[in-house]
Amino acid sequence: MVKKKISTALSAALIVSMLATGVIVAIQGNTTLEVAKSAGDKKVEVIK
């Protein structure tokens, strides 16, 4: 029973952390995309 409780707690924690990560990614998604685009533009300028 103890092992089952531990595995259940671990899977619950994993799901919660995945959900939290998803929310954070969704919130930061736009800014991250903008940063990636600006970084890409800077690289293009350096190459030119």
Secondary structure, DSSP 8 states (H G I E B T S, - for coil): -HHHHHHHHHHHHHHHHHHHHHHHHHHHHHHHHHHHHHHHHHHHHHH-
